[in-house]
Amino acid sequence: MPAFELWMEVEIGEPLDQEANRPERNFCNISVKFDGKRYALNIWTFDFLPLARRGWPYDEESTETLATYLLPPDLFVERLDRPTVEAVISDLLANNLMDSQWLCDDEAES
């Protein structure tokens, strides 16, 4: 398993066990530091997609018009929790699948 540093935006907000912040139905930004590089990604869970089509704020009971299109995130995952995201990032790194579009400009960090 490649060694990397992971920061997850979802960990700095409300606790993941709250109804409005479920790990199976959520989205967040992450940062991955690996081999002197930093990657930034927007990730969604598979179950978040139907909610994203409803606009903001999310109303699961609404039957109003759904979005006809969405620009996708960088990555979909099953759950937004550290073990799941770490396993996914480990797999992407091990298989050289980290997208170069996710790389951050070095000057942005200074």
C-alpha positions as CSV (number, residue, x, y, z in Angstrom):
1,M,0.0,0.0,0.0
2,P,1.5,3.4,-1.0
3,A,2.0,5.8,1.9
4,F,0.0,9.0,1.5
5,E,-1.6,11.8,3.5
6,L,-5.4,12.2,3.3
7,W,-7.5,15.2,4.3
8,M,-11.3,14.9,4.1
9,E,-13.5,18.0,4.2
10,V,-16.3,16.0,5.6
11,E,-14.3,15.2,8.8
12,I,-14.2,18.9,9.8
13,G,-18.0,19.5,9.7
14,E,-20.9,18.0,11.5
15,P,-20.5,14.4,12.8
16,L,-21.0,11.8,10.1
17,D,-23.7,10.0,12.1
18,Q,-26.1,12.9,11.9
19,E,-29.1,12.4,9.5
20,A,-28.1,15.3,7.3
21,N,-24.5,14.1,7.0
22,R,-24.7,10.4,6.3
23,P,-21.6,8.6,4.9
24,E,-23.7,6.7,2.4
25,R,-25.3,9.8,0.9
26,N,-22.9,12.7,0.8
27,F,-20.2,14.6,-1.0
28,C,-16.9,16.3,0.0
29,N,-13.6,17.6,-1.2
30,I,-10.4,15.7,-0.4
31,S,-6.7,16.4,-0.6
32,V,-4.1,13.6,-1.1
33,K,-0.4,14.2,-0.6
34,F,1.8,11.6,-2.2
35,D,5.3,11.5,-3.5
36,G,5.8,15.3,-3.2
37,K,2.6,16.0,-5.1
38,R,-0.8,17.2,-3.9
39,Y,-4.1,16.1,-5.5
40,A,-7.5,17.7,-4.9
41,L,-10.7,15.9,-5.7
42,N,-14.4,16.3,-5.3
43,I,-16.1,13.0,-4.4
44,W,-19.7,11.9,-4.2
45,T,-21.3,8.7,-3.0
46,F,-23.4,6.8,-5.4
47,D,-26.5,7.5,-3.4
48,F,-25.8,11.2,-3.4
49,L,-26.5,11.5,-7.2
50,P,-30.3,11.5,-6.9
51,L,-30.1,14.2,-4.3
52,A,-27.8,16.3,-6.4
53,R,-30.4,16.3,-9.2
54,R,-32.9,18.1,-6.8
55,G,-30.8,21.2,-6.3
56,W,-30.0,22.9,-3.0
57,P,-31.3,22.6,-0.3
58,Y,-32.0,19.0,-0.7
59,D,-35.6,17.8,-0.2
60,E,-35.8,14.1,-0.5
61,E,-39.6,14.3,-0.6
62,S,-39.8,16.8,-3.4
63,T,-41.3,15.9,-6.8
64,E,-40.3,19.1,-8.4
65,T,-38.4,19.1,-11.7
66,L,-35.1,17.4,-11.5
67,A,-31.9,18.7,-13.1
68,T,-31.6,17.5,-16.7
69,Y,-27.8,17.3,-16.4
70,L,-25.1,17.5,-13.8
71,L,-21.3,18.0,-14.1
72,P,-19.9,14.9,-12.4
73,P,-17.5,14.9,-9.5
74,D,-14.0,13.6,-9.9
75,L,-14.8,10.4,-8.2
76,F,-17.7,8.3,-6.9
77,V,-17.4,6.1,-3.8
78,E,-19.7,3.8,-1.9
79,R,-19.2,5.6,1.4
80,L,-17.6,8.8,2.7
81,D,-15.7,7.5,5.6
82,R,-11.9,7.3,6.1
83,P,-11.5,3.5,5.6
84,T,-13.4,3.5,2.3
85,V,-11.7,6.6,0.9
86,E,-8.2,5.4,2.0
87,A,-8.8,2.0,0.3
88,V,-9.9,3.7,-2.9
89,I,-7.0,6.1,-2.9
90,S,-4.6,3.3,-2.2
91,D,-5.9,1.4,-5.1
92,L,-5.7,4.4,-7.5
93,L,-2.1,5.1,-6.4
94,A,-1.1,1.4,-6.7
95,N,-2.5,1.3,-10.2
96,N,-1.2,4.7,-11.3
97,L,-4.8,5.9,-11.8
98,M,-4.6,9.3,-10.1
99,D,-5.8,11.8,-12.8
100,S,-3.3,14.5,-13.7
101,Q,-6.2,17.0,-13.7
102,W,-6.4,16.5,-9.9
103,L,-2.8,17.7,-9.4
104,C,-2.5,21.1,-7.6
105,D,-0.2,23.8,-8.8
106,D,2.8,23.9,-6.4
107,E,2.7,27.7,-6.2
108,A,-0.9,27.5,-4.8
109,E,0.4,25.8,-1.6
110,S,2.9,28.7,-0.8
